[in-house]
């Protein structure tokens, strides 16, 4: 792959930067480790849609910007650098491509305008107790009853279910066939009677995870995406689009920039961390890893857009290396804070009177480190990714 930027990339980056610099202050300076608050996500979506950038990751034929991979990455980096609210990643990077590829014209007309205009947020209903990495063993049932499916079961680790309008859901519609062949893909309104959401507070002390229960939830057959039993095929297509986004390259670059700022601050004795050889060597190695990840993200994203067969194995490599780097950078970030890093500071969005070196850089740092403990688990554990690599590349 040619990693040289297209000739117009710098002009494009400047266009994005000028647009972002013209935003009102309330739309900048936001933390971006998790999805922004619903009102902020919807407001930001409306702003982007009005600019013609409401679907930055979609092809022009599907109502998107039609940007190149490098343009998408530049857009993400500039948004992360200035701290805009996030978009709904579940919709734009996961469900959106599925709708564009498999949905009926009626389903597209029902959902796509609503999300582009900032009226609808989504969550993902895949994992279950006992069916995490082995997703095909899921037990949530959907039984046909006239023109509805009746859904019963439980999902877990359902990110943002408590603040989402709809959920895309994997259900078992046929228990008599091979487990992968009996799964279907449904779109469900979260206001449907019978859905209960219970919070799970994670180690970073945030509430973004949930248990979601389905008790005789009636879902119109018209909400089935693709054919009955095609859920596993659709899921493989969706997961192929997940690897590059799971790495969160703009966040990795932001972490490194924050470490560099901390490295230049004076600590005990007036010495800067950057002046310590062991610190400087470790920082240089992390920067080299990030450069390698940057190139791999571009390669995998390009292969995914072409539906190339190598995208899955290389995507698994990227998922492993990228999420491990998230953990290394956030660990090192806390280490760079010295004694201050021993304290789990309040969430970035909360007011606090605690002062620390590099207030904007350091606040919420330990929370972020804790959050990234899960990055090698969600989106497919590192063990599962290594199994995919062994099977596809080495036929083991």
C-alpha positions in Angstrom: 0.0 0.0 0.0 1.2 3.5 -0.8 1.3 5.5 2.5 2.1 8.8 0.9 -0.8 11.3 1.5 -2.9 12.3 -1.5 -1.8 15.7 -2.8 -5.0 17.4 -1.6 -4.9 15.9 2.0 -3.3 18.9 3.6 -5.8 21.3 2.0 -8.6 19.0 3.2 -7.2 19.0 6.8 -7.1 22.8 6.8 -10.7 22.9 5.6 -11.7 20.6 8.5 -9.6 22.6 11.0 -11.1 25.9 9.9 -14.6 24.5 10.2 -13.8 23.2 13.7 -12.3 26.5 14.8 -15.5 28.2 13.9 -17.6 26.1 16.3 -19.1 27.6 19.5 -17.1 26.9 22.6 -19.7 24.5 24.0 -18.9 22.1 21.2 -15.1 21.9 21.9 -12.8 20.8 24.7 -14.7 17.6 25.5 -13.3 14.3 26.7 -13.7 11.6 24.1 -12.9 8.3 25.9 -16.5 7.2 25.8 -19.6 8.3 23.8 -20.6 11.9 24.6 -23.8 12.7 26.4 -26.9 12.1 24.2 -27.8 15.8 23.8 -24.2 16.5 22.7 -24.1 13.6 20.3 -27.4 14.7 18.7 -26.4 18.4 18.6 -23.0 17.6 16.9 -24.7 15.3 14.4 -27.1 18.1 13.4 -24.1 20.4 12.9 -22.2 17.9 10.8 -25.3 17.0 8.7 -25.9 20.7 8.0 -22.3 21.0 6.8 -22.7 17.9 4.5 -20.5 15.8 6.7 -23.2 13.8 8.6 -21.9 10.4 7.4 -18.1 10.8 7.2 -17.4 7.0 6.9 -19.9 6.1 4.2 -19.6 6.1 0.5 -21.2 8.9 -1.5 -23.6 6.4 -3.0 -25.1 5.8 0.5 -25.4 9.5 1.3 -22.0 9.8 2.9 -19.1 12.1 2.2 -17.2 9.5 0.0 -14.0 10.5 1.7 -10.8 8.5 1.3 -9.4 6.5 4.2 -6.8 9.2 4.8 -9.4 11.9 4.8 -11.5 10.0 7.4 -8.5 9.6 9.6 -7.6 13.3 9.2 -11.2 14.3 10.1 -11.1 12.0 13.2 -7.7 13.4 14.3 -8.8 17.0 14.0 -12.1 16.4 15.9 -10.2 14.6 18.7 -7.6 17.3 18.9 -10.1 20.1 19.4 -12.4 18.0 21.6 -15.7 17.9 19.7 -18.5 15.6 21.0 -18.4 12.1 19.5 -20.7 10.8 16.8 -22.7 7.6 17.4 -20.0 5.1 16.5 -22.4 2.2 16.8 -24.5 3.7 14.0 -21.8 5.2 11.7 -19.2 2.5 11.8 -21.1 -0.7 12.6 -24.8 -0.5 11.9 -24.7 2.0 9.1 -22.7 -0.2 6.7 -25.0 -3.1 7.5 -28.1 -1.0 6.6 -26.5 0.2 3.4 -25.6 -3.4 2.4 -28.5 -5.5 3.7 -31.5 -3.3 4.6 -34.7 -3.0 2.5 -35.5 0.4 0.9 -38.3 0.7 3.6 -35.8 0.1 6.4 -33.3 2.6 5.0 -36.1 5.2 4.6 -37.2 4.6 8.2 -33.8 4.8 9.9 -31.1 6.5 7.9 -32.6 10.0 7.7 -33.4 9.9 11.4 -29.8 9.2 12.4 -28.3 11.6 10.0 -30.4 14.4 11.3 -29.4 13.5 14.9 -32.8 12.2 16.1 -31.8 8.6 16.9 -29.0 6.9 18.9 -28.2 3.2 18.8 -26.7 0.5 21.0 -25.5 -3.0 20.2 -27.1 -6.2 21.6 -24.6 -9.0 21.0 -22.9 -10.3 24.1 -24.8 -12.4 26.7 -23.9 -14.0 30.0 -21.9 -17.1 28.9 -21.8 -16.0 25.3 -19.1 -13.3 25.1 -16.3 -14.5 22.9 -18.3 -17.4 21.7 -21.0 -15.2 20.2 -22.6 -18.0 18.1 -23.7 -19.7 21.4 -26.2 -16.9 22.2 -29.5 -18.0 23.7 -31.8 -15.0 23.4 -34.8 -16.4 21.5 -37.1 -14.8 18.9 -40.2 -16.9 18.1 -42.4 -16.0 15.2 -46.0 -15.1 16.2 -48.0 -13.7 13.2 -46.3 -10.6 12.0 -44.1 -10.2 15.1 -41.2 -11.9 16.7 -41.5 -12.5 20.4 -38.1 -11.9 22.0 -37.0 -13.4 25.4 -33.5 -13.4 26.9 -30.7 -11.2 28.2 -27.8 -9.2 26.8 -24.9 -7.9 28.9 -22.2 -5.2 28.5 -24.7 -3.3 26.4 -22.9 0.0 26.1 -25.2 3.1 26.3 -28.5 1.1 26.3 -29.8 3.4 29.0 -29.5 6.4 26.7 -30.2 4.9 23.3 -33.4 5.0 21.2 -32.9 1.7 19.3 -30.8 -1.4 19.5 -29.5 -3.8 16.8 -29.9 -7.3 18.2 -28.8 -10.8 17.5 -31.4 -13.4 18.3 -31.8 -17.2 17.8 -34.7 -17.8 15.5 -34.0 -21.5 14.8 -32.6 -23.7 17.6 -32.6 -26.9 15.5 -29.9 -26.0 13.0 -26.1 -25.4 13.4 -25.7 -22.6 15.9 -24.4 -20.1 13.4 -27.2 -20.8 10.9 -30.0 -20.1 13.5 -29.2 -16.5 14.2 -31.1 -13.5 12.9 -30.5 -9.7 13.0 -33.3 -7.5 14.4 -33.8 -3.7 14.9 -35.7 -3.0 18.1 -37.1 0.2 19.5 -35.9 0.6 23.1 -39.3 1.9 24.1 -40.9 -1.4 23.3 -42.7 -2.9 26.3 -40.8 -5.7 28.0 -37.3 -4.2 27.8 -35.5 -3.6 31.1 -32.1 -1.9 31.4 -30.0 -2.3 34.5 -26.8 -0.3 35.0 -23.3 -1.8 35.4 -20.7 0.6 36.8 -17.2 -0.3 35.5 -13.8 0.0 37.1 -13.3 3.5 35.8 -16.5 4.5 37.9 -18.5 5.4 34.8 -21.9 4.1 33.9 -21.9 3.2 30.2 -22.4 -0.5 30.5 -25.7 -2.3 31.2 -27.6 -5.6 31.4 -30.6 -5.6 29.1 -33.5 -8.0 29.6 -36.2 -8.9 27.0 -39.4 -10.3 28.4 -41.9 -11.1 25.7 -40.8 -8.2 23.6 -42.8 -8.0 20.4 -40.8 -6.9 17.4 -42.4 -6.4 13.9 -41.1 -8.9 11.3 -40.5 -5.8 9.2 -37.6 -5.1 11.5 -35.7 -8.2 10.4 -32.5 -7.2 8.5 -31.7 -9.6 5.7 -33.3 -13.1 5.7 -34.1 -15.1 8.8 -31.0 -17.1 9.7 -28.7 -14.6 8.0 -27.6 -12.9 11.2 -24.2 -14.6 11.4 -23.3 -13.6 7.8 -24.3 -10.0 8.7 -22.4 -10.1 11.9 -19.2 -11.1 10.2 -19.6 -8.2 7.8 -20.2 -5.9 10.7 -17.2 -7.1 12.7 -14.9 -6.7 9.7 -15.8 -3.0 10.0 -15.1 -2.9 13.7 -11.4 -3.6 14.0 -10.0 -0.3 12.6 -12.4 1.8 14.7 -11.7 -0.3 17.9 -8.1 0.9 17.8 -9.2 4.6 18.2 -6.1 6.0 16.4 -7.0 9.7 17.2 -7.2 8.8 20.9 -3.8 7.1 20.7 -2.3 10.2 19.2 -3.9 12.4 21.8 -2.5 10.2 24.6 1.0 10.5 23.1 0.7 14.3 22.8 -0.5 14.5 26.5 2.5 12.5 27.6 4.8 14.8 25.7 3.3 17.8 27.5 3.8 16.1 30.8 7.3 15.1 29.9 8.2 18.8 29.6 6.8 19.8 33.0 9.2 20.2 35.9 9.0 17.6 38.7 10.9 17.0 42.0 14.3 18.7 41.9 13.4 20.7 38.8 14.2 17.8 36.4 11.8 17.2 33.5 10.8 13.6 32.9 12.0 13.8 29.3 15.6 14.4 30.7 15.6 11.0 32.3 17.1 8.5 29.8 14.8 5.6 30.7 11.8 7.8 30.3 13.0 9.2 26.9 13.7 5.7 25.6 10.3 4.3 26.6 8.6 7.3 25.1 10.5 6.9 21.8 9.5 3.2 21.6 5.8 4.0 22.2 6.0 6.7 19.5 7.5 4.1 17.1 4.7 1.6 17.9 2.1 4.3 17.2 3.6 5.1 13.8 3.4 1.4 12.9 -0.2 1.3 14.1 -1.0 4.4 12.1 0.1 2.7 8.9 -1.7 -0.6 9.7 -4.9 1.3 10.4 -4.8 2.9 6.9 -4.1 -0.5 5.3 -6.8 -2.4 7.2 -9.4 0.4 6.6 -8.6 0.4 2.9 -9.0 -3.4 2.7 -12.3 -3.3 4.6 -13.7 -0.8 2.2 -12.8 -3.1 -0.7 -14.1 -6.2 1.3 -10.7 -7.8 0.7 -10.3 -11.3 2.2 -7.1 -10.2 4.0 -9.0 -7.6 6.0 -10.1 -10.0 8.7 -6.7 -11.4 9.6 -4.9 -8.1 9.4 -7.8 -6.5 11.3 -7.3 -9.0 14.1 -3.6 -8.1 14.2 -4.6 -4.5 14.4 -7.1 -5.1 17.2 -4.4 -6.8 19.3 -1.6 -4.4 18.8 -3.8 -1.2 18.9 -5.6 -2.1 22.1 -2.4 -3.2 23.8 -0.9 0.2 22.9 -3.9 1.9 24.4 -3.1 0.2 27.7 0.7 1.0 27.4 0.1 4.6 26.7 -2.5 5.2 29.5 -0.2 3.3 32.0 2.7 5.4 31.0 0.5 8.5 31.1 -0.3 7.9 34.8 3.4 7.0 35.4 4.4 10.4 33.9 2.2 12.2 36.5 4.5 10.8 39.2 3.0 10.9 42.7 -0.2 12.6 41.3 -0.8 9.5 39.1 -1.5 7.4 42.2 -4.9 9.1 42.7 -7.9 8.3 40.6 -9.0 11.8 39.8 -12.6 12.7 39.2 -14.2 12.3 35.8 -13.2 15.0 33.3 -16.7 16.4 33.1 -17.0 16.9 36.9 -15.9 20.1 38.6 -13.1 19.7 41.2 -10.9 21.9 43.3 -8.0 19.4 43.1 -5.1 21.0 41.4 -2.3 19.0 39.7 0.4 19.6 37.2 -1.1 20.0 33.7 -4.6 20.3 35.0 -6.2 19.9 31.5 -3.9 17.0 30.7 -4.1 15.1 34.0 -7.7 15.2 35.1 -9.5 11.9 34.7 -6.3 10.2 33.7 -6.5 7.3 36.1 -10.1 6.7 35.1 -9.0 6.5 31.5 -6.3 4.0 32.4 -8.9 1.9 34.2 -11.3 2.1 31.3 -8.6 0.8 28.9 -8.1 -2.4 31.0 -11.1 -3.7 29.0 -9.9 -2.7 25.6 -8.2 -6.1 25.0 -11.5 -7.8 25.8 -14.3 -5.8 24.1 -14.8 -6.1 20.4 -13.3 -9.7 20.6 -10.7 -10.7 23.1 -7.0 -10.8 22.2 -7.2 -14.6 22.5 -10.0 -14.8 20.0 -8.1 -12.5 17.6 -5.0 -14.7 17.8 -7.2 -17.7 17.0 -8.5 -15.9 13.9 -4.9 -15.1 12.8 -3.7 -18.7 13.4 -6.6 -20.1 11.3 -6.6 -17.6 8.4 -2.8 -17.0 8.0 -1.3 -20.3 9.2 -4.2 -22.7 8.6 -3.9 -24.0 12.2 
